[in-house]
Amino acid sequence: MTAEQRAEIEAAVRELLAASAWDKATEAALRGYGPEVLGWLHATMAPGEAADAFSLFGEELWKSLRRFDGRCSVRTWSYMLARQAAYRVREARAAGREVPLSSAPIDGLAVEVRETTLVHLRTEVKDRVRELRRNLDPEDQTILILRVDRDLGWRDVAQITLGADATTADLDRHAAALRKRFERIKQRLRELAAE
């Protein structure tokens, strides 16, 4: 996705939010960013868990856009919500519970995005890269995908990993730490590829 396409999605969602068109804003955000968020979930989770997390993400996006304050992009907000959804699904599975999903009106769109996105995720090269990445810690996978595949800036990655309540100073410190961690991740991937 180009920077111009992202700018169009951001403008459309923000315009709908300003008009209090919550359902349409959620639909625009899901159609715009849903495929890449789902791709990230598939890269960092088992397929069944990724589908559950994506459904939960869609529901949380629908609920949360009413309180979206614009301190970050809708794209960053989406990744924060998806990260939280992934965490909830992993925690529920580890505890032997299922994550209950509501019958939010947006759920049908989440299923549509999920089904149309899966085709582009199934390529031989992507499968090999995904296998290499699976050897990394889930947090390292997240950092790698958000920075390299999604071309998010370090401050956005810091915002996603720290959450919406992070201060500017916290974001700056965490972004610097993420850059250092990223260098270690790249070194680990080189080692894995050499093996």
N, C-alpha and C positions, 0 to 999 in steps of 0.2 A: 504494500500500500504506500502510495506516495504521500509526501507532506501536504500536497494540495488536496488530496482525497481526505486526509485526516482533518484538515482545516474545514472542509465542507461538512463533514460529519459533526465536528464540534459546533459549528455555527448552527446547523439544523437542530441539533439537540438543545442547545442553549436557547434558541428562538422558541422552541416548543415548551421548554421549561418556563420561560418568561410568560408564556400564554397560559400557564397552568394546564397544559395538555400532557398530563403525566403518562398516560398509556402510549400516546404517540411518541413521546420523547424516549420512553423505554424501548419501543419498537425500533426507532431510528438508531439508538445506541446498540441494541442487539444485532440489528442487521449490519451496522457499520463495523463494530468491534467484536461481535460474537464469534466469527470464524477464527480470528487470531487468538482470542482468549481460549476457545476450545482447543486449538492447536497446542497452546501452551499446556493446558490441562492434560492432554493426551501425551505430551512429551514428558510430563513429570509424574503421572499417575498410571495405575492400571486402567485398561479401557472401561471396565464397569464403574470404577470409582470416578473416572473422568466424566462419564455421562451423568452420574449422580451429582457431582460437584457443579457441572455446567447447569443442570436444572436448578439447583439451589442458588447458584449465581444469578440466573435469570430472575428468580423470585426476589432475591435480595436487591437486585438492581431496580426492579419495579417498585419495591417498598422504599428504597433509599433516595431515589431521585428527588423526592419532595424536600429532603433536607440537604441536598447538594448545594454547597455554598460557593463553588467556583474557585476555590483556592488552588485547585489542580485541574488538569484537563479531565474530561469525561473518560478518556482512555485510561488515564492513571487511576481514576476512581473505579473503573471497571476491573482493572487488574487487582486493586486492593480488595474489592469484594470477592473476586474469583479466588484469590489467595486465602481469604478467610473461609470461603466455602470449601476449598480443598482441605484445609485444616480440620474443619468440622466433620467432613466425610471420613478422613483418616482416623480421627479420634473416635468417631462412632463405630467404625469398623473394628478398631483395636479393642474397644470395650464390648464388642459383640452386639451393638445396637444398629438399627437402621436409622437413617436421617429422614424424618417425615417431611414430605413435601406437600404444600397446600395445593389447592386447585386454583392458583392465581391465574388470571386471564392471560398472562404473558407466557404460560407454560407451553401452549401450542406453538408459539413462535420459537421458543427454545428448542423444541423437538425439531422444527423445520430447519433451523440453523445447524443443529447437530447432525442431522441426516444429510444435508447438502454439503457440509464441510468434510465429512469423513472420506469422501472419494479422493480429495487432493492430499490427504494425509498418508495414503497408501502408495508410496513409491519405494523402489528398491534403495535408492540413495538415502532417502529420509529414514528408512528403516535401519540402515547401517549406522547413521549418525545418532539416531535415537538409542540404539543399543550401546554405543559408546557413552552417551550421556547418562544412561541408566546406571552406570557404574559410579556416578557422582552422587553426592549427598543431595537430597531434594532441594535444599536451599541454594546449593551451588548450581543445580540445574535451572532454578528459577532465575538466578542472577544472569547466567549465561544466555538464556533464551530472551529475557527482557532486554538485555543490552545488545546482543548480537542480532537475534532474529527479529525482534520487534523495534530495534533502533531507538529505544528509549534513552533519554539522558540520565546521567547518574543521579541527579536530584529526583527525577521521577521514580527511578528504581528505589532510591532511599525512601521516598514517600510511600511506595507500595509496600515495602518491607517493614516500615515503622508504623504506618497507619495514619489516619487523618488528623490525629491530635499532635503530631510532631511539630516542634518549634523550628524556626528557621535555623537556629544554631544546631539543633539535633540533626536536621537534614544535611547541613554542611559537613558535620563530623562523620555522619554515617556514610555519606557519599564518598568521602575520602577513604574510609575503611573499606567500602565496597570496591573501589578501584584497586586497592592492594589485594583484596581477596580475589578479584578477577584475574590478576596476574598469576596467582597460585592455581586457579582453576585451569587457565590455559596451559600451564606447565603440566598439570595432572592429565589433561586430555592428550598432550603430546606423548606422555609416558604410556598411556593406554593405547594410543594408536601404534606406537612402536612395538608394543607387545603383540 
